[in-house]
Amino acid sequence: MADMNAPMSAADHVLCNAAQALVLQLVEDHAERAMLLDVLAKEASKASALNPLVEDVAIAAEDLRTIGLHGRGPGSPEWASARHQLQRALQRWAMWRLGVALDRVRAGKAVA
């Protein structure tokens, strides 16, 4: 069952950071994009499905990766749509992580 309080695994962090790096890429770099898509291919399946926001990022990242594998990369409507969905999932995830961090800071706890 999905749990918003479930801790993130190392694979969850790899997934979310690789996905962020991919959607934040400002200058087209084919080698970097290929590396990030490869990381997503290897790590997305390892991400936990315990947290629904991490699961949403994993699903959206896999959709974008699949579109890229079929030769429909940046510039195609399919890529743009899938990238937008991944951005939305990452924004929800980032807002959640911000809330967790703010709660810890306000409680005087170390943030990890």
N, C-alpha and C positions, 0 to 999 in steps of 0.2 A: 504494500500500500504506500502511496506517495505521502511524504511527510516534509513539510516546509522547514522543519527543524532538524532534518537529517544532515549530518555533517557532509561536506564535500570530500570526495576521495581525491587522490593525486591525479587519477585519470580524468575526473570531473574538471579539475583545474587546467589540465593540459587541453582538454576539449574546448573549454570556454575561452582560454587565451589564444589558442590557434584560430578559433572562429572569429574572435575579435580582430586579430591581426589580418585575417583574410578580408573582412568587410571594411576595415579601416585603411586598406591599401590605397594610397592616393595616386601613386605613380605605377602604371602597369609594369609589373616585373614578372615575366613568365616563370622564371626559375623559382622565385619566392612563392608564387601562387602554387606551382607544382609541389613544392616542399610542404606548404600548408595543407594542401589537399591530401597529400600522402599521410601527414600526421593525423588528419581527420579520419582517413580510411582506417588507420591502425588503432586509433584511440577511441573513436566514437563508440565502438562496440563494447569497450571496457568501462565506459562511464556508467555510473549507477543510475538506476531508474527510481531511486528512493525519493529524490526531490523532483517535483513536477516541473520546476523551472529549468533544471539541468536537463531533464528529459526532453523538454521542448527545444532546447538548444541542440541537443543531439539529433533530434528528428530533422530540424531545419538544416543543420550542417550536412547531414547525410543527403537530403534532397538537393542541396546546392552541389555537393560533390558528385552526385549521380548525373546531374545536368552537365557538369564539366566533363565527365567521362564520355558523354555522348557527343562531344565536340561543340556543344552550345555554350561557349564561354562568354566573357564580358562583351557587351555589345548586343547580345541576343535578348529578346524579350523574356525568354525562359530564365536566363541567368539573372536578369534584373528583378524579376518577380521573386525568385528563390532567395536572392541576396536580401531583398526587402524583408522577407519573412524571417530570415536569420537575424537581421538587424533588430526586428521587433522582439524576437525571443531573447536576444542578448540585452536589449534595453530593460526588459522585465527582470532578467536575471541580475543585471547591474543594480537596479533599484532595490532588489531584495538584499544583495550583498551590502549596499550602502546602509540599509536599515539595520542589518546585523552589526556592522561596524559602528554605526552611531550609537546603538544600544550599549555596546561594549565600552566605547569611549565615555559615554555619559555615566556608566556604572563604575568607571575607574578601572576597568579591566584592560589587559593587554589585547591588542587586536592582532590576530594571526592571519 
